[in-house]
Amino acid sequence: MTPERSPLTAPDCLFCRLVAGDVPATLVASTDDAVAFRDIDPKAPVHVLVVPRDHHADVGQLAAADPALLASVVRLAHEVAEDECDGAFRLVFNTGSEAGQSVFHVHGHVIGGTRLGWSPA
């Protein structure tokens, strides 16, 4: 019998508290590894955040620490996109405040539901 693994958490992290159920969110999907919920400030008709249950500050740190968990996050993002965007979507991971990351718990933005243009900053 394998003991149940406790997720890695950061007590002051908004997304860790959301995953724990301490902060309300509109859940879209979840797995044992990740949770998908609607963004509170959507930038497109579909804007869902996908976060691992374990705390990792950004996508690079997650990839280095647990590539299988990163694959699980991307897999859940793909499932959400298939359900909500007919498969046409963007999956964006912002890394660092200069790139727009405001919560330092890795999260992918599933963005779609409309024709998406490209406009580099």
DRENDO-1510 file (C-alpha; in Angstrom, 1 decimal, always signed):
<recs>
REC; n; res; u; v; w
REC; 1; MET; +0.0; +0.0; +0.0 .
REC; 2; THR; +1.4; +3.4; -1.1 .
REC; 3; PRO; +0.9; +6.2; +1.4 .
REC; 4; GLU; -1.0; +9.2; -0.1 .
REC; 5; ARG; +1.3; +11.9; -1.2 .
REC; 6; SER; +0.8; +15.4; +0.2 .
REC; 7; PRO; +1.0; +18.1; -2.4 .
REC; 8; LEU; +3.8; +20.6; -2.3 .
REC; 9; THR; +2.2; +23.9; -1.2 .
REC; 10; ALA; +3.1; +27.4; -0.3 .
REC; 11; PRO; +0.9; +28.9; +2.5 .
REC; 12; ASP; +0.7; +32.4; +1.0 .
REC; 13; CYS; +0.0; +31.2; -2.6 .
REC; 14; LEU; -3.4; +32.1; -4.0 .
REC; 15; PHE; -3.5; +29.1; -6.3 .
REC; 16; CYS; -2.4; +26.7; -3.6 .
REC; 17; ARG; -5.3; +28.0; -1.5 .
REC; 18; LEU; -7.7; +27.7; -4.5 .
REC; 19; VAL; -6.6; +24.1; -5.1 .
REC; 20; ALA; -7.2; +23.3; -1.4 .
REC; 21; GLY; -10.7; +24.7; -1.7 .
REC; 22; ASP; -10.0; +27.6; +0.6 .
REC; 23; VAL; -10.6; +30.2; -2.2 .
REC; 24; PRO; -13.7; +30.0; -4.5 .
REC; 25; ALA; -13.3; +29.4; -8.2 .
REC; 26; THR; -15.4; +28.3; -11.1 .
REC; 27; LEU; -13.9; +24.8; -11.7 .
REC; 28; VAL; -13.9; +23.5; -15.3 .
REC; 29; ALA; -12.1; +20.2; -14.8 .
REC; 30; SER; -9.7; +18.5; -12.5 .
REC; 31; THR; -7.5; +15.4; -12.2 .
REC; 32; ASP; -5.3; +14.0; -9.5 .
REC; 33; ASP; -2.5; +16.2; -10.7 .
REC; 34; ALA; -4.1; +19.5; -11.9 .
REC; 35; VAL; -7.1; +21.8; -11.7 .
REC; 36; ALA; -8.7; +24.0; -14.4 .
REC; 37; PHE; -10.8; +27.0; -13.5 .
REC; 38; ARG; -12.1; +30.1; -15.2 .
REC; 39; ASP; -9.9; +33.3; -15.2 .
REC; 40; ILE; -11.5; +36.1; -13.1 .
REC; 41; ASP; -10.4; +38.6; -15.8 .
REC; 42; PRO; -10.9; +36.8; -19.1 .
REC; 43; LYS; -9.1; +38.1; -22.2 .
REC; 44; ALA; -11.2; +35.9; -24.6 .
REC; 45; PRO; -14.5; +34.1; -24.6 .
REC; 46; VAL; -12.7; +31.1; -23.2 .
REC; 47; HIS; -10.0; +31.9; -20.7 .
REC; 48; VAL; -9.3; +29.0; -18.3 .
REC; 49; LEU; -6.3; +28.6; -16.1 .
REC; 50; VAL; -4.7; +25.2; -15.6 .
REC; 51; VAL; -2.5; +24.7; -12.5 .
REC; 52; PRO; -0.8; +21.7; -11.0 .
REC; 53; ARG; -1.9; +20.8; -7.5 .
REC; 54; ASP; +1.8; +21.0; -6.5 .
REC; 55; HIS; +3.4; +24.4; -6.1 .
REC; 56; HIS; +6.1; +25.3; -8.6 .
REC; 57; ALA; +6.8; +29.0; -9.2 .
REC; 58; ASP; +6.9; +28.9; -13.0 .
REC; 59; VAL; +6.9; +26.5; -16.0 .
REC; 60; GLY; +10.7; +26.2; -16.2 .
REC; 61; GLN; +10.9; +25.2; -12.6 .
REC; 62; LEU; +8.1; +22.7; -13.1 .
REC; 63; ALA; +9.8; +21.2; -16.2 .
REC; 64; ALA; +13.0; +20.8; -14.3 .
REC; 65; ALA; +11.5; +19.3; -11.1 .
REC; 66; ASP; +8.7; +17.1; -12.5 .
REC; 67; PRO; +8.4; +16.8; -16.3 .
REC; 68; ALA; +5.6; +14.2; -15.9 .
REC; 69; LEU; +3.5; +16.7; -13.9 .
REC; 70; LEU; +4.0; +19.3; -16.6 .
REC; 71; ALA; +2.8; +16.8; -19.1 .
REC; 72; SER; -0.3; +16.3; -17.0 .
REC; 73; VAL; -1.0; +20.0; -16.9 .
REC; 74; VAL; -0.7; +20.2; -20.7 .
REC; 75; ARG; -2.9; +17.2; -21.1 .
REC; 76; LEU; -5.7; +18.7; -19.0 .
REC; 77; ALA; -5.3; +22.0; -20.9 .
REC; 78; HIS; -5.8; +20.1; -24.1 .
REC; 79; GLU; -8.9; +18.4; -22.8 .
REC; 80; VAL; -10.4; +21.8; -21.7 .
REC; 81; ALA; -9.6; +23.2; -25.1 .
REC; 82; GLU; -11.2; +20.3; -26.9 .
REC; 83; ASP; -14.3; +20.7; -24.9 .
REC; 84; GLU; -14.5; +24.5; -25.0 .
REC; 85; CYS; -12.6; +25.7; -28.0 .
REC; 86; ASP; -13.2; +23.0; -30.6 .
REC; 87; GLY; -9.4; +22.4; -30.5 .
REC; 88; ALA; -8.3; +25.9; -31.7 .
REC; 89; PHE; -6.6; +27.6; -28.8 .
REC; 90; ARG; -3.5; +29.1; -27.3 .
REC; 91; LEU; -1.8; +27.7; -24.3 .
REC; 92; VAL; +0.4; +30.4; -22.7 .
REC; 93; PHE; +2.7; +30.1; -19.7 .
REC; 94; ASN; +3.9; +33.6; -18.5 .
REC; 95; THR; +7.2; +33.4; -16.6 .
REC; 96; GLY; +8.3; +36.4; -14.5 .
REC; 97; SER; +6.5; +39.7; -13.7 .
REC; 98; GLU; +8.0; +41.4; -16.8 .
REC; 99; ALA; +6.2; +38.7; -18.9 .
REC; 100; GLY; +2.9; +39.3; -17.1 .
REC; 101; GLN; +3.0; +36.6; -14.4 .
REC; 102; SER; +1.2; +37.9; -11.4 .
REC; 103; VAL; +0.7; +34.7; -9.4 .
REC; 104; PHE; +3.9; +32.8; -8.9 .
REC; 105; HIS; +2.4; +29.3; -9.0 .
REC; 106; VAL; +2.8; +28.0; -12.6 .
REC; 107; HIS; -0.4; +28.2; -14.6 .
REC; 108; GLY; -1.2; +27.8; -18.2 .
REC; 109; HIS; -3.8; +30.0; -19.8 .
REC; 110; VAL; -6.1; +28.2; -22.2 .
REC; 111; ILE; -7.4; +31.0; -24.5 .
REC; 112; GLY; -9.8; +30.6; -27.3 .
REC; 113; GLY; -13.4; +30.8; -28.4 .
REC; 114; THR; -12.7; +33.4; -31.0 .
REC; 115; ARG; -10.3; +34.1; -33.9 .
REC; 116; LEU; -7.0; +35.0; -32.2 .
REC; 117; GLY; -4.8; +37.6; -33.8 .
REC; 118; TRP; -1.1; +38.0; -33.1 .
REC; 119; SER; +0.3; +41.3; -31.7 .
REC; 120; PRO; +3.8; +41.2; -30.2 .
REC; 121; ALA; +4.2; +43.6; -27.4 .
</recs>
